[in-house]
Amino acid sequence: MRGLSGGPAPVSRQDRGGQGRLQSRLLTVTATLTNEQWGRESNVRDRGQAMRNAQSKEQTDLFGSGTNGGFSSMAGDRRGTVAFSLLKKIRGKSPAIRAIQFLGFLTVPEGKKAGKPLKLANFQRSFIKGTFSKNVMVGVLSIGRGNAKTALSAGLALAELVGALQERPQPKREIILAARNRDQAKTAFNFLLGFIEGMAEPDQAHFTIRRGSKLEVEFEGNGGGLARVIAADGKSVLGGAPTLAIMDERAAWEREKGDSLENAILSGLGKRDGRALIISTSAPDDTNTFSRWMDEPPPGTFVQEHRPPMGLPADDLESLLIANPGAAEGIGSTADWLVSQARRAIARGGSALSSFRNLNRNERTSTEDRSQLVTVDEWMSAEVAPDELPAREGPCILGIDLGGSRSMSAAAFYWPDTGRLEALGTFPALPGLTDRGASDGVSDRYLQMHERGELSVMGENTVPPGPWLAEIVRQLDGVTPVCIVGDRFRHAEFVEAMQAAGLSRVPFIWRGFGWKDSAEDIERFRRALFDGEVKVAPSMLLRFAFADAITLVDPAGNHKLAKGRSLGRIDAAAATVVAVAQGARMKAAPQRKGRAIWA
């Protein structure tokens, strides 16, 4: 497995209110939550009707009589709750500890460990503790597919439904389980039923289950509660004030309807000091609402993200376990299965590989094959060890992407005779690399590139074109490039920069970044890469640039370069594409023959 020496260690990230990022290590304990459908369609209501009738006379409502029993003013007196055995076992004071205790009293309904007590994994405990901390209103969890997200949501919904999270819970609690569509909503509902059916029959008697047009579970006793399931793609009419709202697979919700439902849910939380849990596999890009929850968490938000750094092989085990902590803890897919699936996806390539990276590695990668310039794995096929890098022999082509005040300026050196490629990037000095990395959502990535000698700073608010180009050429140790290739949009600045750098006699080849020129350059670049005509030492700058680079396609099938992330930095990729494409044109051009000299 290959990695960048000196690169970032893959870690999960936990934020509280957007203040600070804590690196967490992988935890290895045995756990029993799985992500299969546990619920069976049994009629709990009919089975326990006689028991509820017998108990109703002993329960009190808010006015002292009836079936909705509340607490008396006497300390430790729980009228209407004694018959529900699980509540008597909870001794914790904080909502987090009480939730963990309650879930530990549930049983696994199906599978190899059916009937055994449920054991939470440490990453699940961490999320519960963070989400149910004081002053936290929203808990956000991003994790790979198959790590029991929906099962955990259903268990917490059940805890709130029966009033287990507080010593003195609110009466008539309302729980919302929101999913992207009705099928996903049924999955969450079946998890909830599975937990209930694992209880003793006297405890089951407190629940009324409705499976018609509405998917609801009602709990009698301890003040009463109602859990209902809604779909984000339907005409969900949301009223009331939930005490707990869970938004499952939020990244997959339809944008307009999903955002509208989310806003309605969040606006109702304040009425009863409610909490929201937003749980999902990663969205494909930064513009998704779920991505913004992690990148720009408002005050009162706890974020736990299990996303490895981009630019690693799909079958890299360490980073796979970052995205799938359940694999090391007995939940979902095993590590061996994940590696084998990754290699199968690599072999298939295209959308299969993109989908695996998004769903199983929890990366922000578009699942549309046509939107990728090259996959990360395809790019990494060009990487060689530094001592195996071809020599600087033959003509050198300099590809340039000149940035503005907020952009990176990038240069790519390409020797078509040997296939050697090098690249450098430069930012303005203001803001600093630390602040720039934070605003771009890449943590200390720019600092690491700087330490590796791949990224520099020059100027204050903008990179001065002339001094920058002169410094770039100095990196060639006296070799003058045979030509410079760049965007014709910055024509005037390039001419002045070349004069200032003493390169006025070097031919400049103007290329556009629109459909016409880009389509040819992208095709030539891809062909050279796939044919093994590009060799580069492991480069953080280039790995992340190509991870963020996509192509837009017009109706005629022409491609042009674009960003896959709104904050992505693809400047080094753009410079590389034009340099390699020009090298391919030079190699393909017919060689001039010398004129015959007649005596």
TATAZI-V229548 format. One record per helix or strand of 3 or more residues. SS is the DSSP state (hx for helix, st for strand). FROM is the first residue (numbers start at 1). LEN is the number of residues. If there is no record, write none. Layout:
# TATAZI-V229548
ss:SS from:FROM len:LEN
ss:SS from:FROM len:LEN
This chain:
# TATAZI-V229548
ss:st from:12 len:5
ss:st from:19 len:6
ss:hx from:44 len:13
ss:hx from:85 len:4
ss:hx from:95 len:10
ss:hx from:122 len:10
ss:st from:138 len:5
ss:hx from:149 len:13
ss:st from:173 len:7
ss:hx from:182 len:16
ss:hx from:201 len:4
ss:st from:207 len:5
ss:st from:215 len:5
ss:st from:225 len:7
ss:st from:244 len:5
ss:hx from:250 len:3
ss:hx from:255 len:18
ss:st from:275 len:6
ss:hx from:289 len:7
ss:st from:301 len:5
ss:hx from:317 len:7
ss:hx from:325 len:5
ss:hx from:335 len:14
ss:hx from:350 len:10
ss:hx from:369 len:3
ss:hx from:376 len:5
ss:hx from:386 len:3
ss:st from:397 len:5
ss:st from:409 len:7
ss:st from:420 len:8
ss:hx from:433 len:7
ss:hx from:445 len:7
ss:st from:455 len:3
ss:hx from:465 len:10
ss:st from:483 len:5
ss:hx from:488 len:13
ss:st from:508 len:4
ss:hx from:515 len:16
ss:st from:535 len:3
ss:hx from:540 len:9
ss:st from:549 len:5
ss:st from:559 len:5
ss:hx from:571 len:18
